Amino acid sequence: MTAYRVLREPRHEILRIRGLKIHATRWGPEPAAGEAPVFLLHGWLDAGGTFQFLVDAFARDRPLLAIDWRGFGRSEWPQDGYWFGDYLGDLDALLDLESADQPARLVGHSMGGNVASLYAGVRPERVRCLVNLEGFGMPRTQPSQAPARLRQWLGELKALPALREYESFEQLAFVIRQRYPRIGAERAAFIATVWGRAEQGRVHLLGDPRHRRVNPVLYKREDAEACWGAIEAPQRLILGAESDLLARLGADGSPEALRAVMPNVDIATVPGAGHLMHIEKPELVAPLVEAFLQAH
């Protein structure tokens, strides 16, 4: 595989967050006294290391910190499963550890953007500004969906989802490119090393396979919108022009609808990018993120 050339070297460490060993990646200089890093929050089935492309595209060096959420990447797996509120608890504990004396600047992608935006409404005093890369919630659900969802969850509890494995990192990189054709060969090869681990002659996907179980709790968009309405920090929502996520939300996915429920928001769109915009088009996403961070 052709190797991606890293421009800003990452540093790896383990943080103790709410009793779990959480893998963290840092870039840039160490924060000065009284300064906190910018926090980079990854999406579902991803890991903090894939922010490398965005970090390399920034014009300026600054302290940056990405964690692998619990059960993702190289972070520890909790024994009692996963509940979405735990991610807010982990973010709260992370800020206590790394930004206790000042509001934080958050950059979140997908699930990470959802966690960040909910947190910004629940603890508005803790967030200085927020850049949200397509973390705008999920389609509305109806109570009538609950019995089938719970039935499916009970069935899935009876068997542990299989760990996905591949013959090599090259095969994993090939699969990544097949699924995300806008990602070039060098970046796909790099992502394979972030998402996978070599073990006994095979490459296994990192992360707890239990993440693939259906969530027994229906998503309540009304609850999310109530949290978004309490956000006080300035926020920038960045969309991929080729992403299909807005279409899945129907009327809730229009820019007008998003502005109505997300106060203090400005919306930018990245041409030629899908949902993984920070990987596909980091050279276009970086200026949008960096200008917002510098302004706030």
Secondary structure by P-SEA (a helix, b strand, c coil): cccccccbbbbbbcccccccbbbbbbcccccccccccbbbbbccccccccaaaaaaacccccbbbbbcccccccbbbbcccccaaaaaaaaaaaaaaccccbbbbbbbcaaaaaaaaaaaaaccccccbbbbccccccccccccccaaaaaaaaaaaaccccccccccaaaaaaaaaaacccccaaaaaaaaaaaccccccbbbbcccccccccccccccaaaaaaaaaacccbbbbbbbccccccccccccccaaaaaaacccbbbbbbcccccccccccaaaaaaaaaaaaaac
